[in-house]
Amino acid sequence: TAENEQRKEEARLQSLVEIAEYPYQSTEELLRFTLERAVAVTESEVGYILDVDEQAQQLKIHLVSSRAAEQSKLDSAAYPQVVPLAESGLRAEAVRQRKAVIINDYRAAHPQKKGYPPGHIEIHRFLSVPVFENDQIVAVVSVANKAEPYTENDARQLSLMLDSAWKMITRQRLADALQQSEERYRSLFEQMSEGFALHEMIWDESGRPIDYRFLEVNPAFEQLTGLQASQILNRTVREILPDLDQIWIERYGKVAATGKVIVFEENSTPLDRWYEVHAFSPKKGFFATIFNDVTERKRWENERNRLIQDLQHKNTELSQFTYTVSHDLKSPLITILGFLTFVEQSLDAGELAQAKADLQRVRFAAEKMQALLEGLLELSRIGRAINPPSEFAFGELILEAVQMLLGKVQQQLISVEFEIAKDFPKVYGDRQRLLQVVQNLLDNALKYMGDQPAPRIQIGWQDAPMEVQIYVRDNGIGINPSHQEKVFGLFEKLDPRAEGYGVGLALVKRIIEVHGGRIWVESQGLGKGCTFWFTIPKRRSAP
C-alpha cells in the first residue's frame, strides 16, 4: 500500500540520517552499522557485504550481520574467504547482471545455484544489490530471509540507501587516507634530520624579491639554526636576521618565480654556519628549503686546503732551501780546495810564508762553513725542540733583550736611543724562542744603522681582535721595496759588508710561524729606516 511504501521511505531516510550522525571511530565500524541498518530497513533477518574485484574476477567476504554471525555454524578456517566469481553461485549474480537481484524462492532450481557449505544459514528469500564506484562494481550488499517476498521497491530503497551511505563511506575512507598521509608526512616532517622550512616570497613594486616570510618549520630547522618556530613563524627574515646577505633572498626569489630547483652551499653570516640547501617551489610565489648544516665539513675542507697550500709552500721553500744551501756551502768548499792547491805548490817551492797565508784563508773558509752549518742546525731545531709554553709579561722580555744588546753597543762605542712602549700585554708561548726573536730583530736593527749619526730603535705594540702585534722600528739604511720579500730568506744579506751569514731573520720567521703568528717588514726605501712587525695569537695554542 501507499502508506506502507511511505513508511519504508521514511525508514530509509531515517537510516541515512542515523548513518550520517553515527559516532564511528573507523570506516569499518561505519560499514558494519550501515549493514545492520540495511537488514533492518528491508525487514530481513541476516545480511552480508562482499568485496568485488572485477578485474581479478574474485569475491571476498568482508562483513556479515550480527544475527548471521550468531546463527552461522560455518568453520571459518575451512571456508574460503576469497572465491572466484565463476564459483560463487547466486552470491555473484548481482555482479553478473550488474543490477539488483531478487530471489523469493531460494529452494527453486537455478542454473547458478551451488548449494550451501556445511553450517551455512538456510536461505528462503534473497535480495542482492551491487555497489558502484566510477562504473566499477566494488561491493555487493545482500540481505535475506524477509518474512514477506522482496519487491522491486525493496531493491530500489536498498540501492538508494547504499548509494548514499557508500558515498559517505568513500568520502570518509578518502579522509582517513588523507589523514594517514598527513600523519605520515607530519611524522616525517618532525623526525627528519634535515631542516625544512616553507616560505612566502615578498616582492617590491618592480617585482624584485626583497624579503620572505616563514610559514612553517620543522624541529630540525630549530636545531640547525638556533631559531625557534614560536619566534619566527609569520615573520619575515629581515625582521629576524636584518644582516642577512641579499644573495639569499635573490636566489630564493628566482626559485619562487620560476619553479626551478636549485642546490647550493652558502655561509650564513648572521648564524655563523655553512648550509647545504635544496630549494624548490611548491607553488608560484612560495618556496621550500631542505637543508643540512655542513659547517664542520667546510672547516675540514678549509683546513685540508690550508694544509695543501702549506705543503706546497713548504715544498717551494724546500726547493729554494736546497738550492741556497748547495750554493752557499759550495762557495767555502771551492775556496778550501783552491787554496789547498796553492798551499801544496808553496810548500813544494819552499815558500812557507805564502803557505801560511793560504792556510789562513782555508781556516776562514772552514769557519764560515761551520757557521753556516750551525745556522742550518739551529733552524732545523725550531718546531722540534721546544720549551714548555707559558704565559709571561712581554715587556720584561724586551727589557732583557735590550740589556743583552747594550754590551755590543758599548763595544762599538756608539750611542743608541731606545724607545720602549709601556704596558706590554702578557703573551703565551715559548719564552726562550721569543726572546731569540727580539734579540735577532734588535741586532738586525743595530747592524743596519749605517752612518746614522743618531741611531734610534723603537719597540711598541698594538692590540688586535685575535692577536697582539709587536714592532721593532729603526732609522737605519732602510730596505728597497723590491727586496722586502727576500729579507727572511736563508743566507740572504742585503749588505754583503754586514757581519753574519743571513740566518737570523730566517730563524725569526720560523719561530713566529711555529707560534701561529705572522711577520713582515715595512720600509719607505733606502735611507728611511724599516719596521719589522710580528704577531702572537691570543689563543692558548702551544708553539
C-alpha positions in Angstrom: 0.0 0.0 0.0 1.0 3.6 -0.4 1.1 4.0 3.4 3.5 1.1 3.6 5.7 2.5 0.9 5.7 5.8 2.7 6.7 4.2 5.9 9.6 2.4 4.1 10.8 5.6 2.5 10.8 7.4 5.9 12.7 4.4 7.4 15.3 4.7 4.6 15.7 8.4 5.1 15.9 7.9 8.9 18.6 5.3 8.4 20.6 7.7 6.2 20.4 10.3 9.0 21.5 7.8 11.5 24.4 6.6 9.3 25.4 10.3 8.8 25.3 11.0 12.5 26.7 7.7 13.7 29.7 8.4 16.0 32.1 5.9 14.4 35.8 5.5 15.1 36.7 4.0 11.7 35.1 3.4 8.3 34.9 -0.3 9.2 32.7 0.5 12.1 30.5 2.7 9.9 30.3 0.0 7.3 29.1 -2.5 9.9 26.5 -0.1 11.2 25.3 0.5 7.6 24.9 -3.3 7.1 22.8 -3.6 10.2 20.6 -0.7 9.1 20.2 -2.3 5.6 19.0 -5.5 7.3 16.5 -3.5 9.5 15.2 -1.3 6.7 14.5 -4.3 4.4 12.9 -6.2 7.4 15.4 -9.0 6.7 17.0 -11.5 9.2 20.6 -11.5 8.0 22.9 -9.7 5.6 26.5 -9.6 4.4 28.9 -7.5 2.3 31.2 -8.9 -0.3 34.2 -7.0 -1.7 34.3 -7.4 -5.5 37.4 -7.3 -7.7 36.1 -7.3 -11.3 39.5 -7.3 -12.8 40.6 -10.3 -10.9 37.1 -11.8 -11.1 37.0 -12.6 -7.3 34.7 -12.1 -4.4 35.8 -11.7 -0.8 33.7 -11.9 2.3 34.0 -8.5 4.1 31.3 -8.4 6.7 28.3 -10.4 8.0 25.5 -9.0 10.1 25.4 -9.7 13.8 22.5 -12.2 13.6 24.1 -14.0 10.7 27.3 -14.4 12.7 25.2 -15.8 15.7 23.3 -18.3 13.6 26.1 -19.5 11.3 27.9 -22.6 12.2 30.5 -22.3 9.3 34.0 -23.4 10.0 35.7 -20.2 9.1 39.1 -21.9 8.9 37.7 -24.4 6.3 35.5 -21.9 4.4 37.4 -19.9 1.8 37.4 -16.1 2.2 38.2 -15.3 -1.4 36.2 -17.1 -4.1 36.4 -16.8 -7.9 33.3 -15.3 -9.4 32.7 -18.4 -11.5 32.4 -20.5 -8.3 30.4 -18.0 -6.2 26.9 -19.2 -7.2 24.0 -16.8 -6.6 26.1 -14.6 -4.4 27.7 -13.2 -7.6 24.5 -12.9 -9.6 24.3 -9.2 -9.0 27.8 -8.8 -10.4 27.0 -10.9 -13.5 23.8 -9.0 -14.2 25.2 -5.6 -12.9 21.9 -4.9 -11.2 19.8 -5.8 -8.2 18.8 -9.5 -8.0 15.7 -10.7 -6.1 15.0 -14.4 -5.4 11.9 -15.1 -3.3 12.0 -18.9 -3.6 15.6 -19.8 -2.9 14.6 -23.5 -2.9 13.7 -23.4 -6.5 16.2 -24.6 -9.1 18.6 -22.1 -10.6 21.5 -22.6 -13.0 23.9 -20.6 -10.8 23.0 -22.3 -7.6 26.0 -24.1 -6.0 24.4 -25.3 -2.7 25.3 -24.5 0.9 28.6 -25.2 2.5 28.2 -27.1 5.8 27.0 -24.9 8.7 25.6 -22.2 6.4 22.3 -20.5 7.4 19.4 -21.7 5.3 18.2 -19.1 2.9 14.5 -18.6 1.9 14.4 -15.3 0.2 17.3 -13.2 -1.1 18.0 -9.6 -2.3 21.4 -8.6 -3.6 22.4 -5.1 -4.7 25.7 -4.1 -6.5 27.6 -1.0 -5.3 29.3 1.0 -8.0 32.3 3.4 -8.0 33.1 5.0 -11.3 31.2 2.3 -13.3 33.1 -0.4 -11.4 31.3 -2.8 -9.0 33.3 -2.7 -5.8 30.9 -4.5 -3.5 27.8 -6.5 -3.2 25.4 -6.0 -0.3 22.9 -8.9 0.3 20.1 -9.3 2.7 18.0 -12.5 3.2 15.0 -14.2 4.8 12.4 -11.4 4.9 9.1 -12.7 6.1 7.3 -11.4 3.0 8.6 -11.5 -0.6 11.2 -8.9 -1.6 9.8 -6.3 -4.0 11.4 -4.0 -6.6 10.7 -1.2 -4.1 12.8 -3.1 -1.6 15.6 -3.3 -4.1 15.2 0.4 -5.0 15.1 1.5 -1.4 18.2 -0.6 -0.6 20.1 0.7 -3.6 19.3 4.3 -2.8 20.3 3.9 0.8 23.5 2.1 0.0 24.4 4.5 -2.8 24.2 7.5 -0.4 25.8 5.6 2.5 28.6 4.3 0.3 29.4 7.8 -0.9 29.7 8.8 2.7 31.9 5.8 3.5 34.1 6.5 0.4 34.5 10.1 1.4 35.4 9.0 4.9 37.9 6.5 3.5 39.5 9.2 1.5 39.5 11.5 4.5 41.1 8.7 6.6 43.7 8.0 3.9 44.4 11.8 3.7 44.7 11.9 7.5 47.0 8.9 7.5 49.1 10.5 4.7 49.2 13.8 6.6 50.2 11.9 9.8 53.0 10.1 7.9 54.0 13.4 6.4 53.9 15.1 9.8 55.9 12.2 11.3 58.5 12.5 8.6 58.4 16.3 8.9 59.0 16.2 12.6 61.5 13.3 12.7 63.7 14.1 9.6 67.2 15.1 10.4 67.3 17.7 7.7 65.9 21.2 8.3 62.7 22.1 6.4 61.0 25.4 6.0 58.2 26.8 3.9 58.2 30.4 2.9 56.2 33.1 1.1 58.3 35.4 -1.1 57.8 39.2 -0.8 58.4 41.4 -3.8 58.6 45.2 -4.3 56.6 47.1 -6.9 59.1 46.3 -9.6 58.9 42.6 -9.0 62.3 42.4 -7.2 62.5 40.0 -4.3 63.1 41.9 -1.1 62.1 39.6 1.8 60.3 36.4 2.6 58.0 35.2 5.4 58.4 32.0 7.4 55.2 29.9 7.2 56.3 26.5 8.7 59.5 25.0 10.0 60.3 21.5 11.5 62.1 20.7 14.7 65.4 20.0 12.8 65.2 23.6 11.5 65.2 24.9 15.1 68.2 22.6 16.0 70.2 23.5 12.9 69.7 27.3 13.0 69.0 28.1 16.7 65.8 29.9 15.6 62.6 28.9 17.4 59.4 28.4 15.5 57.4 30.4 18.1 59.6 33.4 17.4 59.8 33.3 13.6 56.5 32.0 12.1 54.6 34.6 10.1 57.5 37.0 10.5 59.9 38.0 7.7 63.6 37.1 7.5 64.5 40.8 7.5 62.8 41.1 10.9 64.7 38.1 12.3 68.0 38.4 10.5 68.4 42.0 9.4 72.0 41.5 8.3 71.3 38.5 6.0 73.1 38.8 2.7 70.9 39.8 -0.1 72.2 36.9 -2.2 70.0 34.5 -0.2 66.8 36.5 -1.0 67.7 36.8 -4.7 68.4 33.1 -5.0 65.1 32.1 -3.4 63.3 34.8 -5.4 64.3 33.0 -8.6 63.0 29.7 -7.2 59.7 31.2 -6.2 59.2 33.0 -9.5 60.4 30.2 -11.9 59.8 27.0 -10.1 63.4 26.0 -10.8 65.1 23.7 -8.2 68.5 24.9 -7.0 71.1 23.2 -4.8 73.9 25.3 -3.3 76.2 25.8 -0.3 76.5 29.1 1.4 77.6 30.7 4.6 75.0 32.4 6.7 76.9 35.3 8.3 74.3 36.1 11.0 74.1 32.5 12.1 77.9 31.8 11.5 77.1 28.5 9.9 77.6 26.8 6.5 74.5 25.2 4.9 73.9 22.9 2.0 70.4 23.9 0.7 67.9 22.3 -1.7 65.3 24.9 -2.6 62.1 24.3 -4.7 58.8 25.9 -5.2 55.5 24.0 -4.4 53.5 27.0 -5.7 54.4 30.2 -7.5 55.3 32.9 -5.1 56.3 30.3 -2.4 59.4 28.3 -1.9 60.6 25.5 0.5 64.0 24.6 1.6 65.6 21.3 2.8 69.0 21.8 4.3 71.9 20.4 6.3 74.5 22.1 8.5 77.8 21.5 6.8 79.9 23.8 8.9 82.2 21.1 10.2 82.7 19.6 6.8 83.6 23.1 5.5 86.0 23.6 8.3 87.7 20.3 7.5 87.8 21.2 3.8 89.3 24.6 4.6 91.8 23.0 6.9 92.6 20.5 4.2 93.1 23.2 1.6 95.2 25.2 4.1 97.4 22.2 4.7 97.7 21.6 1.0 98.7 25.2 0.5 101.2 25.0 3.4 102.6 21.8 1.9 103.0 23.4 -1.5 104.6 26.4 0.3 106.9 24.2 2.2 107.9 22.3 -0.9 108.7 25.6 -2.6 110.7 26.6 0.5 112.5 23.3 0.5 113.5 23.7 -3.2 114.7 27.2 -2.5 116.4 26.0 0.7 118.2 23.1 -1.1 119.4 25.4 -3.9 120.6 28.1 -1.3 122.4 25.5 0.9 124.1 23.9 -2.0 125.2 27.3 -3.4 126.3 28.8 -0.1 128.1 25.7 1.2 129.8 25.2 -2.2 131.5 28.6 -2.0 133.7 27.9 1.0 134.4 24.4 -0.3 135.7 25.9 -3.5 137.9 28.3 -1.5 139.2 25.5 0.6 140.0 23.2 -2.3 141.6 26.1 -4.3 143.9 27.3 -1.5 144.9 23.8 -0.5 146.3 23.5 -4.1 148.2 26.8 -3.5 149.5 25.5 -0.2 150.8 22.4 -1.8 152.5 24.5 -4.5 154.0 26.9 -1.9 155.4 24.0 0.1 156.9 22.4 -2.9 158.6 25.8 -3.7 159.7 26.2 -0.1 157.6 29.4 0.3 156.5 28.8 3.9 155.2 32.4 4.4 152.9 32.1 1.4 151.8 28.7 2.6 150.8 30.1 6.0 148.8 32.9 4.3 147.0 30.4 2.1 146.2 28.2 5.2 144.7 31.2 6.9 142.3 31.6 4.0 141.4 27.9 4.3 140.8 28.4 8.0 138.5 31.4 7.3 136.5 29.4 4.7 136.2 26.4 7.1 134.9 28.8 9.9 132.4 30.2 7.5 131.2 26.7 6.6 130.9 25.8 10.3 128.8 29.0 11.0 126.6 28.1 8.0 126.1 24.6 9.3 125.4 25.7 12.8 122.8 28.1 11.4 121.1 25.3 9.5 121.1 23.1 12.6 119.5 25.8 14.7 116.9 26.4 12.0 116.1 22.7 11.9 115.6 22.5 15.7 112.8 25.1 15.7 109.5 23.3 15.8 111.1 20.1 17.0 113.0 21.1 20.1 110.6 23.4 22.0 110.4 24.7 25.6 107.2 24.3 27.6 104.9 27.2 26.7 103.8 29.6 29.4 102.1 33.0 30.0 104.6 35.8 30.7 105.0 39.6 30.6 106.3 40.5 27.2 107.6 43.9 28.4 110.0 42.1 30.8 111.3 40.0 27.9 112.0 43.2 25.8 114.0 44.8 28.7 116.0 41.6 29.0 116.8 41.6 25.2 117.8 45.3 25.3 120.1 44.7 28.3 121.8 41.9 26.3 122.3 44.2 23.3 123.8 47.1 25.4 127.2 45.3 25.7 127.6 45.1 22.0 126.6 48.8 21.7 129.3 49.8 24.2 131.9 47.7 22.3 131.1 49.7 19.1 131.5 53.0 21.0 128.1 54.2 19.7 125.1 55.8 21.4 121.7 54.3 20.6 118.3 55.8 21.8 115.8 53.1 22.8 112.1 54.0 22.9 110.1 51.2 24.6 106.3 51.3 24.8 104.7 50.8 28.2 102.0 48.3 29.3 103.0 45.5 27.1 100.5 42.7 27.5 101.1 39.1 28.7 101.5 36.6 25.9 101.5 32.8 25.7 104.4 30.9 24.1 107.9 29.6 24.2 109.6 32.4 26.1 113.2 31.4 25.2 112.4 31.3 21.5 110.5 34.6 21.6 113.5 36.2 23.4 115.5 34.9 20.4 113.2 36.7 18.1 113.5 40.1 19.8 117.3 39.7 20.1 117.7 39.0 16.4 115.5 41.9 15.4 117.3 44.3 17.7 120.7 43.0 16.5 119.5 43.4 12.9 118.4 47.0 13.6 121.8 47.8 15.1 123.7 46.0 12.3 122.0 48.0 9.5 122.1 51.5 11.1 124.7 52.5 8.5 126.2 56.0 9.0 123.1 57.2 11.0 124.5 59.9 13.4 121.6 59.5 15.9 120.6 55.8 15.9 117.1 55.2 17.4 115.3 51.9 18.0 111.6 51.9 18.9 109.8 48.9 20.3 106.0 49.0 20.5 102.7 47.1 20.2 99.1 47.4 19.3 96.1 45.3 20.1 94.0 43.3 17.5 91.0 41.1 18.0 92.8 37.7 17.8 96.4 38.7 18.2 99.0 41.0 19.7 101.0 42.9 17.1 104.5 43.9 18.1 107.0 46.0 16.1 110.8 46.9 16.2 111.4 50.1 14.2 114.8 51.7 13.4 116.1 54.8 11.5 118.8 52.9 9.7 119.6 52.3 6.0 116.1 51.0 5.2 115.2 48.4 2.5 114.3 48.9 -1.1 110.6 47.8 -1.5 111.6 45.3 -4.2 113.9 43.5 -1.8 111.5 43.3 1.2 110.2 39.8 0.4 113.8 38.4 0.3 114.9 39.5 3.8 113.5 36.4 5.5 115.2 34.0 3.1 118.0 31.8 4.3 121.5 33.2 3.9 120.0 36.5 2.4 122.2 39.6 3.2 121.2 42.9 1.6 124.5 44.4 2.6 127.4 41.9 1.9 129.6 44.0 4.2 127.5 43.4 7.2 128.6 40.7 9.7 126.8 37.4 9.9 125.6 34.9 7.3 122.0 35.7 6.7 120.4 33.2 9.1 119.0 35.4 11.8 115.8 36.6 10.1 115.1 33.1 8.7 115.2 31.9 12.3 112.9 34.7 13.4 110.3 33.9 10.7 110.4 30.2 11.6 109.9 30.8 15.3 106.9 33.2 14.7 105.3 30.8 12.3 105.6 27.9 14.7 103.7 30.1 17.2 100.9 30.6 14.7 101.8 34.2 14.0 102.9 36.3 11.1 105.9 38.5 10.4 106.6 41.2 7.7 108.7 44.3 7.1 107.7 47.8 6.2 110.1 50.4 4.7 109.8 53.5 2.6 113.0 52.8 0.9 116.8 53.3 1.2 117.8 55.7 4.0 114.4 55.7 5.6 114.7 53.0 8.2 112.4 50.0 8.5 109.9 48.4 10.8 109.6 44.7 11.5 106.2 43.6 12.6 105.3 40.2 14.1 102.2 38.8 15.7 101.5 36.4 18.6 98.0 34.8 18.7 95.9 35.5 21.9 94.5 31.9 21.9 96.4 29.5 24.1 97.9 27.3 21.4 101.3 25.8 22.2 104.0 26.7 19.7 
